[in-house]
Amino acid sequence: MTKVSILIVEDEVIIAQSNQQLIINLGYNVIGIESTGEGAIRKVGENKPDLVLMDIKLKGSLNGIQVAKEIKQLYDIPVIFLTAYSPEEVFEHVSDIQSFGFVSKLIDVHELSSAIEIAFSKKQIEI
């Protein structure tokens, strides 16, 4: 059985590496870490991950919300937003892309695990 694959899109190296280790410890496969929106879109196209963990603020000309919209439109892959903002502050900007959840940047392993499970549950319901 193939492990679920997740792409991390985060421009802060320490946070990205920490999240990578948490995801691996949860039993998922991390296909890579991207720091820019452009890189994330390219990586999703090349690897078709099962899920994207997306920071809202990124290096480059695109922010995480713009990238998530593009990924949703092109590949219909679920995105969980990683943010330092409250979900309420972000929700008004992402309500049109049907996000699969939000996780605080100070990730709790249980919160991350629950968000991933909910995202896959929602994705199966949409199919």
Secondary structure, DSSP 8 states (H G I E B T S, - for coil): ----EEEEE-S-HHHHHHHHHHHHHTT-EEEEEESBHHHHHHHHHHH--SEEEEESS-BSS--HHHHHHHHHHHH---EEEEESS-HHHHHHHHGGGT---EEESS--HHHHHHHHHHHHHHHHHH-
